[in-house]
Amino acid sequence: DKASLSKPYPSIIIAAGRQAVTAAMAFREHSFTIVLQNPHIKSTYFDMVIPPLHDEVKGENVFSTIGALH
């Protein structure tokens, strides 16, 4: 719902999981977006992607971790 995407926008959006990726994409023009797992779409749609190393996500904005963040 676009009515709920009104100012002030959050400075940072941190999304974890496939369903949260869609919500993060809605804010990407207004907020710094971070995805904590494999987004299953191009990593370039986000400012930073932090997946576990075993997800094998590649890209300039990808910073893989040895284990999952929690």
C-alpha angles and dihedrals in degrees: 000000000000092000089069091054096076131133138311092059120198115260092226133024117197113192127188121189138013097285093052092055091075092053092047090052090056090062100038095106092051106032140038103259125210126181117198099198138034103302092201089223131075112306089222090077087074136051093232136007119196108185129161111268091246090065088070095214113167133197145104091268095046119106109181122204129211091238137009118288116244 
